[in-house]
Every structure is written in structure tokens, then in C-alpha cells.
Amino acid sequence: MTSLYQILMLILDVVWFIMIAHIIMSWLINFQVLNPYQPLVRQIWDGLNRILEPIYGRIRQFLPATGGLDLAPLVAFLILIAIRIILQNNIALFL
């Protein structure tokens, strides 16, 4: 059962890194540090969006409209941290 815990934590770590990369890249694109019309930047951006859009889409269904401010990444990030805390506090169930 310990290996199940480690696999779950590994998956959460990978998702965490992907979300951080997406958030930082969105800032760099919005502040015009990165050009989204360059092929490499476009491919990375599209790949990150394809991975995270199913998660963000479900969260956006429950959030109120906030104009140009997208709170879905923040909510997803908080949910991810909460899941990690719950798993770490209940590690005894996996032993």
C-alpha cells in the first residue's frame, strides 16, 4: 500500500509542476516576454492547455463570471494542495 501512496504523490507532483509551468508561461505571454506565435512557444502552450483544460473547464462551471480574471487555475492549485495535505495526514491508511 505504501507504493500506492507514492504513486499518488508522484502524480500530484507532476500535475503540480505542469500547473506551475502553465501559470508562469501565461504570465510571460501576457507581459509579452514570450511571443505566442513562435512555433516552439505555441506547441508548449497548446500542450499545456490540452492537459489542463479538462480540469479548468470543470472548475469554471462552478465559478461565477469575473470578467477577464480567470480564477480556475488558482482554485485548481488550492484543490491540489488540499489533496496532498489530506493524503499526507492519512498516510497511516496506506501502511
C-alpha positions as CSV (number, residue, x, y, z in Angstrom):
1,M,0.0,0.0,0.0
2,T,3.0,2.3,0.5
3,S,3.7,2.1,-3.2
4,L,0.1,3.3,-3.9
5,Y,0.7,6.3,-1.7
6,Q,4.0,7.0,-3.5
7,I,2.3,6.7,-6.9
8,L,-0.4,9.1,-5.9
9,M,2.1,11.6,-4.6
10,L,4.1,11.3,-7.8
11,I,1.1,12.0,-9.9
12,L,0.2,15.0,-7.8
13,D,3.8,16.3,-8.1
14,V,3.7,16.0,-11.9
15,V,0.4,17.9,-12.1
16,W,1.8,20.5,-9.7
17,F,4.8,21.1,-11.9
18,I,2.6,21.3,-15.1
19,M,0.3,23.8,-13.4
20,I,3.3,25.9,-12.3
21,A,4.7,25.9,-15.8
22,H,1.3,26.9,-17.2
23,I,0.9,29.7,-14.8
24,I,4.4,31.1,-15.3
25,M,4.0,30.8,-19.1
26,S,0.7,32.6,-19.1
27,W,2.3,35.5,-17.2
28,L,5.2,35.6,-19.6
29,I,2.8,35.6,-22.6
30,N,0.6,38.3,-21.0
31,F,3.6,40.5,-20.3
32,Q,4.9,40.0,-23.8
33,V,8.1,38.3,-22.8
34,L,7.2,35.3,-24.9
35,N,5.8,35.5,-28.4
36,P,2.9,33.0,-28.7
37,Y,3.4,33.0,-32.5
38,Q,6.8,31.3,-32.3
39,P,6.4,27.6,-33.2
40,L,8.1,26.2,-30.0
41,V,6.2,28.5,-27.7
42,R,2.9,27.7,-29.5
43,Q,3.5,23.9,-29.2
44,I,4.3,24.1,-25.5
45,W,1.4,26.4,-24.8
46,D,-1.1,24.3,-26.7
47,G,0.2,21.1,-25.0
48,L,-0.2,22.6,-21.5
49,N,-3.7,23.9,-22.4
50,R,-4.8,20.5,-23.7
51,I,-3.6,18.8,-20.5
52,L,-5.1,21.3,-18.1
53,E,-8.3,22.5,-19.9
54,P,-10.4,19.4,-18.7
55,I,-9.5,20.3,-15.1
56,Y,-10.0,24.1,-15.5
57,G,-13.2,23.6,-17.6
58,R,-15.0,21.7,-14.8
59,I,-13.9,24.3,-12.2
60,R,-15.1,27.2,-14.4
61,Q,-18.6,25.7,-14.4
62,F,-18.9,26.4,-10.7
63,L,-17.2,29.7,-10.6
64,P,-19.1,33.0,-11.1
65,A,-18.2,35.1,-14.1
66,T,-15.4,37.5,-13.1
67,G,-14.8,39.3,-16.4
68,G,-11.3,39.0,-17.7
69,L,-9.9,37.3,-14.5
70,D,-9.7,33.5,-14.6
71,L,-9.7,32.0,-11.2
72,A,-9.8,28.4,-12.3
73,P,-6.0,27.9,-12.1
74,L,-6.0,29.3,-8.5
75,V,-8.9,27.1,-7.4
76,A,-7.3,24.0,-9.1
77,F,-4.0,24.8,-7.4
78,L,-5.7,25.1,-4.0
79,I,-7.6,21.8,-4.6
80,L,-4.3,20.1,-5.5
81,I,-2.6,21.3,-2.3
82,A,-5.6,20.2,-0.2
83,I,-5.5,16.7,-1.8
84,R,-1.7,16.5,-0.9
85,I,-2.4,17.5,2.7
86,I,-5.2,15.0,3.0
87,L,-3.0,12.2,1.7
88,Q,-0.1,13.2,3.9
89,N,-2.3,13.3,7.0
90,N,-3.8,9.9,6.3
91,I,-0.6,8.1,5.3
92,A,-1.4,5.6,8.1
93,L,-4.2,4.2,5.9
94,F,-1.6,3.2,3.3
95,L,0.8,1.4,5.6
